[in-house]
Amino acid sequence: MEEVLLRVTGLVAGYGVPVAGPLDFDLRRGEILGLAGPNGAGKSTLLKALWGGVKVFGGQVEKVTGLAISHQAQGFADLRGVPLTGRELLALTGASPAGLPPWLLDRLDWRLDRLSGGQLQFLRLWACLTAPADIVLLDEPSNNLDQAGVDYLADWLGRGHADQGFVIVSHDLPLIDRVCTRVIQVGAM
């Protein structure tokens, strides 16, 4: 049995008040766990609780000491006027350009604010996926991607990454079904 990277027990999370949970699961190396459910069920809130982005009202999130977490949040910051290129973004996160799709590889030296929404989303995903991390958390990773981008992401995830564990929140049920080794349905509190 693979090493447990993350143990979540009775997790209840929220902002000023609890809005999501309780949730229980173990995440093991090599596993891709999907969190699925309707809008407003608290999937993104629970994902944020895994890296400390929201208040935990109850339960526990335990990770093995010394493990690195990489997370890609839903949506993106306003990048107008930020003179950062794709190559620089990857370098800042410790990610590798190796394996990028050709349609993005030739744009690595473009400033981020010159990329299309889908190109920027895929580059942000790539920075998260290939950064040196044991646990990768993805919130709605297929947002803004065309079908070629979704397929490339699914194929990359499907190749197996035995050294990492993934948690994916998505409304894209075909993506969840295609890549996840296990899916937990999250319901509203």
C-alpha positions in Angstrom: 0.0 0.0 0.0 1.3 3.5 -0.9 2.3 6.0 1.7 -0.4 8.3 3.0 0.5 11.9 2.3 -2.5 13.6 3.7 -5.2 12.4 6.2 -8.4 14.5 6.4 -10.7 13.6 9.3 -14.1 15.4 9.9 -12.9 18.5 8.1 -15.4 21.4 8.4 -14.2 24.7 6.9 -15.4 28.1 6.0 -14.8 31.8 6.2 -16.6 33.7 9.0 -18.8 30.6 9.5 -18.6 26.9 8.5 -19.8 26.4 4.9 -18.3 23.0 3.9 -17.9 19.6 5.4 -17.5 17.3 7.2 -15.0 15.5 4.9 -12.9 12.4 5.5 -10.2 10.9 3.2 -6.6 9.7 3.0 -4.5 10.7 0.0 -1.8 8.3 -1.0 1.2 8.7 -3.4 0.1 8.0 -6.9 -3.5 8.7 -6.3 -5.7 11.3 -8.0 -8.7 12.2 -5.8 -11.6 14.1 -7.3 -14.0 16.2 -5.3 -17.2 16.5 -7.2 -20.6 18.1 -6.3 -23.0 20.9 -7.1 -22.3 24.6 -7.1 -22.2 25.9 -3.6 -21.3 22.6 -2.0 -18.0 23.9 -0.7 -15.6 21.9 -2.8 -13.2 24.9 -3.4 -13.5 25.9 0.3 -12.5 22.4 1.4 -9.6 22.4 -1.1 -8.4 25.7 0.4 -8.5 24.3 3.9 -6.0 21.6 2.8 -3.3 24.3 2.3 -4.5 26.7 5.1 -6.3 29.2 2.8 -9.5 29.2 4.9 -10.5 28.7 8.5 -10.9 25.1 9.8 -13.8 24.9 12.2 -13.5 21.3 13.0 -11.7 18.1 12.2 -8.1 17.7 11.2 -5.8 18.0 8.2 -2.6 16.0 8.8 0.2 15.8 6.3 3.5 14.1 6.5 6.1 16.5 7.9 8.3 18.1 5.3 6.0 17.5 2.3 5.6 20.3 -0.2 2.1 21.3 -1.5 1.5 23.0 -4.8 -1.9 24.5 -5.4 -3.6 26.2 -8.4 -6.5 28.4 -7.4 -9.5 29.0 -9.5 -9.4 32.3 -11.5 -6.4 34.4 -12.0 -4.9 37.7 -10.9 -4.9 40.8 -13.1 -1.5 40.6 -14.9 -1.7 43.9 -16.8 1.6 45.6 -16.4 3.4 42.7 -14.8 6.5 42.1 -16.9 6.8 38.4 -16.2 7.2 35.8 -19.0 6.0 32.2 -19.0 9.6 31.0 -18.6 10.1 33.3 -15.6 6.9 32.0 -14.0 8.1 28.4 -14.4 11.5 29.3 -12.9 9.9 31.1 -9.9 7.8 28.0 -9.1 10.7 25.5 -9.7 8.6 24.0 -12.5 10.0 22.6 -15.8 9.1 23.5 -19.3 9.9 19.9 -20.4 6.8 18.3 -21.8 4.8 21.5 -22.4 2.6 21.2 -25.5 4.1 22.7 -28.6 1.4 25.4 -28.8 2.6 26.8 -25.5 6.3 26.0 -25.7 6.8 28.6 -28.5 5.2 31.3 -26.3 7.3 30.8 -23.2 9.1 34.1 -23.7 5.9 36.0 -24.1 4.8 38.2 -21.2 1.9 36.6 -19.3 -0.4 39.5 -20.0 0.0 38.7 -23.8 -1.2 35.1 -23.5 -4.8 34.1 -24.1 -6.9 33.1 -21.2 -6.5 29.4 -22.1 -2.8 29.7 -22.6 -2.4 31.5 -19.3 -4.5 28.9 -17.5 -2.5 26.0 -19.0 0.8 27.7 -18.1 -0.4 28.2 -14.5 -1.5 24.6 -14.3 1.9 23.5 -15.7 3.7 25.6 -13.1 1.6 23.8 -10.4 1.9 20.3 -11.8 5.6 20.3 -12.4 6.8 22.3 -9.4 8.7 20.2 -6.9 5.7 19.1 -4.7 4.4 15.9 -3.1 0.8 17.0 -3.1 -0.9 18.9 -5.9 -4.2 20.7 -5.4 -6.1 21.8 -8.5 -9.3 24.0 -8.4 -11.3 23.8 -11.6 -8.2 23.0 -13.8 -10.2 22.8 -17.1 -11.6 26.3 -16.8 -10.7 28.4 -19.8 -9.1 25.5 -21.6 -10.1 24.4 -25.1 -10.6 20.6 -25.7 -7.0 20.2 -26.8 -5.8 21.7 -23.5 -8.2 19.5 -21.5 -7.0 16.4 -23.4 -3.3 17.3 -22.9 -3.9 17.8 -19.1 -5.9 14.5 -18.9 -3.2 12.6 -20.8 -0.4 14.0 -18.6 -2.3 13.1 -15.4 -3.1 9.7 -16.9 0.6 8.8 -17.4 0.8 8.2 -13.6 2.9 10.1 -11.2 3.6 7.6 -8.4 5.7 10.2 -6.4 2.8 12.6 -6.0 -0.8 12.7 -4.8 -3.4 15.0 -6.5 -6.7 16.5 -5.3 -8.9 17.9 -8.1 -12.0 20.0 -7.7 -14.0 20.2 -10.9 -17.4 20.6 -12.5 -16.0 18.9 -15.6 -17.3 15.4 -14.9 -15.8 13.8 -18.0 -12.3 15.0 -16.8 -12.9 13.7 -13.3 -14.1 10.3 -14.7 -11.1 10.2 -17.0 -8.3 11.0 -14.6 -9.3 10.3 -11.0 -8.6 7.1 -9.3 -11.2 7.9 -6.7 -14.1 10.5 -6.5 -15.8 11.8 -3.3 -19.2 13.5 -3.7 -19.3 16.7 -1.7 -22.8 18.0 -0.7 -23.9 21.3 0.7 -23.9 21.6 4.5 
